[in-house]
Amino acid sequence: MTPDLAEVRATIDLAAAGRVWDAVVVGAGPAGAAAAIALARRGREVLLVDKAAFPREKVCGCCLNRSALASLERLGLGGLPARSGSPALTRLVLAAGGRRAAIALPGGVVLSRAMLDAALVRHAVRAGAAFLPGVRASLHAKAVEADRLDGDARVDSGRATPQPKAAVCRSTGGSGAADGPHSFDRETRTKTIADRGRVGDPHIAAFGCDVARPLASGETPQEDGDFREIQLTAADGSVVIARARVVLAADGLGGRLLDDEPGCEAEVDPRSLIGVGAIVSVDSMAQEAAAFYVPGTVFMCCGRGGYVGQTRTEDGRLDIAAALDPAAMKSASGPAELIAAILKQAGLPAPTDLAAVDWRGTPRLTRRRSPAGRRVLAIGDAAGYVEPFTGEGIAWALASGEAAAPFAEAAMDSWSPAVARGWARAYASVVGRRRRACGWIAAGLRRPRLTGAVVAVLSKWPALARPLAWNIGAAGAGVEEASTHPQT
Ligand SMILES: Cc1cc2nc3c(=O)[nH]c(=O)nc-3n(C[C@H](O)[C@H](O)[C@H](O)COP(=O)(O)OP(=O)(O)OC[C@H]3O[C@@H](n4cnc5c(N)ncnc54)[C@H](O)[C@@H]3O)c2cc1C
């Protein structure tokens, strides 16, 4: 096992997590880990929590485009793909209606999610974030005033958990902070923020969210609590309440964290496909398939009922990631049969006995929500998703995690609805345009005849595929904008 795939251990226990944090990041996928890295590098006290243990797999095509690679570079993990032996992604084979077109792809790589996500979490820990895996987080409805924290900051609403008195934040001065590795002194911290000159941050100001501005005449100050309470529930039922000046909702496509947050309910497209995936070991691959599915190529086939992408990961395994119509899946009696049918229509070999594969699924893919609630910013899939055909969800997750950091800092310092509006605008500029393009491609894929005709044309004139290749492998101008925010 490579060091990157060793278990990522907790750096804090549940009881110690029940205190006041600058930021609690819920979900340690690419979005949450990127935000935790960015905030920890800015000297913030960050708790990164995930219900899963790491490394963990996830339904994903595992293709990182140039934008994702640029984010990794900025986060200090540019060497990860080479270190992990991840194959360069140079070719897309598009198959539909029995025809195939091979399209050159510009500069991506394939990296299993077990490898990528574990490396990101480990990097967040190195940057100073506390990591607590195996714990499910949920958001309490009300924000909490700082004055209410003039006592024990923790409520134990489940089974008894030791409650050290230490981690208490007092609103009345700097001396109430606790000792310990993750304690903080509010007065000192506020001064540090001012010293760093975050107030008036040009990136934040660009999105109309200069939180330090004086009130205009006639404007009333916004009443709000100083913290959000997050309930942390361990697998054994132990419960602890942590408090955060800001919560980063990075709980992914199926995350429920914001379901009860006013104005943040998810809008799910009822016609949307669902994600299904599995990883097939080298040993269980049929010989013909092992020779056909060469590393460095993503094999994407489209048919009635959805599309299926297959590619080899850094350790030679075959990653299968599909977007399927739930109704077609039901009438085909499950994902194995539907995926086998799509591969057959497209003329690609089945990689293994698909009925014996351990399939994982996602909820409906196409969804969106307002990316900000009270002292809560949504990033990555938690803020919305379209479809995976262009393989850029990881890039969006990383870029939104990075871009959220200055807004999270603004929220910690002084929450106001202007922060939420600013993040909504910034978020739209980070992923909006690419997501629209992805939506158009996804709409085209709903028409198997059209897809078949397109593949037939591309198989004769591959040069016509350049715009598609650009869409799949390119950095995406909108995502690159995320790099313009102030670096630490
Ligand atoms: C079929 C398919 C193929 C895809 N292929 C590609 C591809 O090739 N390239 C690409 O770039 N993107 C691809 N994507 C998209 C990509 O997988 C996602 O966009 C990306 O994983 C989003 O990252 P995230 O950090 O937002 O969420 P996630 O990676 O989903 O992480 C969310 C984390 O939150 C945790 N969590 C959830 N709820 C809680 C809770 N209450 N408490 C604590 N923890 C919680 C989960 O355990 C999880 O670890 C694909 C998606 C699908 C469905």
The ligand as a MOL file (V3000), in Angstrom:
LIG
                    3D

  0  0  0     0  0            999 V3000
M  V30 BEGIN CTAB
M  V30 COUNTS 53 58 0 0 0
M  V30 BEGIN ATOM
M  V30 1 C -21.0760 8.7950 -12.4760 0
M  V30 2 C -20.2000 9.9750 -12.1130 0
M  V30 3 C -18.9810 10.1520 -12.7740 0
M  V30 4 C -18.1980 11.2670 -12.4700 0
M  V30 5 N -17.0030 11.4100 -13.1140 0
M  V30 6 C -16.2210 12.4780 -12.8570 0
M  V30 7 C -14.9600 12.6280 -13.4810 0
M  V30 8 O -14.5010 11.7870 -14.2450 0
M  V30 9 N -14.2400 13.7600 -13.2100 0
M  V30 10 C -14.7030 14.7150 -12.3600 0
M  V30 11 O -14.0270 15.7370 -12.1800 0
M  V30 12 N -15.8780 14.5740 -11.7000 0
M  V30 13 C -16.6470 13.4760 -11.9340 0
M  V30 14 N -17.8180 13.3140 -11.2430 0
M  V30 15 C -18.2370 14.3350 -10.2730 0
M  V30 16 C -17.4600 14.2310 -8.9540 0
M  V30 17 O -17.5030 12.9130 -8.4600 0
M  V30 18 C -18.0800 15.1810 -7.9310 0
M  V30 19 O -18.3930 16.4080 -8.5520 0
M  V30 20 C -17.1140 15.4350 -6.7560 0
M  V30 21 O -16.9090 14.2570 -6.0290 0
M  V30 22 C -17.6950 16.5020 -5.8230 0
M  V30 23 O -16.8750 16.6180 -4.6930 0
M  V30 24 P -17.4730 17.1410 -3.2960 0
M  V30 25 O -16.3120 17.3420 -2.4090 0
M  V30 26 O -18.4060 18.2540 -3.5430 0
M  V30 27 O -18.3870 15.9480 -2.7600 0
M  V30 28 P -18.0170 14.4390 -2.4070 0
M  V30 29 O -16.7780 14.0080 -3.0740 0
M  V30 30 O -19.2650 13.6600 -2.6820 0
M  V30 31 O -17.7370 14.4620 -0.8420 0
M  V30 32 C -18.7760 14.6660 0.0780 0
M  V30 33 C -18.3490 14.0750 1.4080 0
M  V30 34 O -19.2960 14.4810 2.3960 0
M  V30 35 C -19.4700 13.4220 3.3180 0
M  V30 36 N -20.7460 13.6490 3.9980 0
M  V30 37 C -21.9880 13.6770 3.4500 0
M  V30 38 N -22.9090 13.9720 4.3890 0
M  V30 39 C -22.2330 14.1300 5.5580 0
M  V30 40 C -22.6320 14.4510 6.8810 0
M  V30 41 N -23.9160 14.6780 7.2060 0
M  V30 42 N -21.6840 14.5100 7.8440 0
M  V30 43 C -20.3710 14.2790 7.5470 0
M  V30 44 N -19.9460 13.9790 6.2930 0
M  V30 45 C -20.8520 13.9190 5.3090 0
M  V30 46 C -19.4180 12.1710 2.4560 0
M  V30 47 O -19.0660 11.0260 3.2150 0
M  V30 48 C -18.3440 12.5530 1.4340 0
M  V30 49 O -17.0540 12.0970 1.8150 0
M  V30 50 C -18.6250 12.2040 -11.4930 0
M  V30 51 C -19.8220 11.9980 -10.8230 0
M  V30 52 C -20.6050 10.8870 -11.1010 0
M  V30 53 C -21.8850 10.6810 -10.3450 0
M  V30 END ATOM
M  V30 BEGIN BOND
M  V30 1 1 1 2
M  V30 2 1 2 3
M  V30 3 2 2 52
M  V30 4 2 3 4
M  V30 5 1 4 5
M  V30 6 1 4 50
M  V30 7 2 5 6
M  V30 8 1 6 7
M  V30 9 1 6 13
M  V30 10 2 7 8
M  V30 11 1 7 9
M  V30 12 1 9 10
M  V30 13 2 10 11
M  V30 14 1 10 12
M  V30 15 2 12 13
M  V30 16 1 13 14
M  V30 17 1 14 15
M  V30 18 1 14 50
M  V30 19 1 15 16
M  V30 20 1 16 17
M  V30 21 1 16 18
M  V30 22 1 18 19
M  V30 23 1 18 20
M  V30 24 1 20 21
M  V30 25 1 20 22
M  V30 26 1 22 23
M  V30 27 1 23 24
M  V30 28 2 24 25
M  V30 29 1 24 26
M  V30 30 1 24 27
M  V30 31 1 27 28
M  V30 32 2 28 29
M  V30 33 1 28 30
M  V30 34 1 28 31
M  V30 35 1 31 32
M  V30 36 1 32 33
M  V30 37 1 33 34
M  V30 38 1 33 48
M  V30 39 1 34 35
M  V30 40 1 35 36
M  V30 41 1 35 46
M  V30 42 1 36 37
M  V30 43 1 36 45
M  V30 44 2 37 38
M  V30 45 1 38 39
M  V30 46 1 39 40
M  V30 47 2 39 45
M  V30 48 1 40 41
M  V30 49 2 40 42
M  V30 50 1 42 43
M  V30 51 2 43 44
M  V30 52 1 44 45
M  V30 53 1 46 47
M  V30 54 1 46 48
M  V30 55 1 48 49
M  V30 56 2 50 51
M  V30 57 1 51 52
M  V30 58 1 52 53
M  V30 END BOND
M  V30 END CTAB
M  END
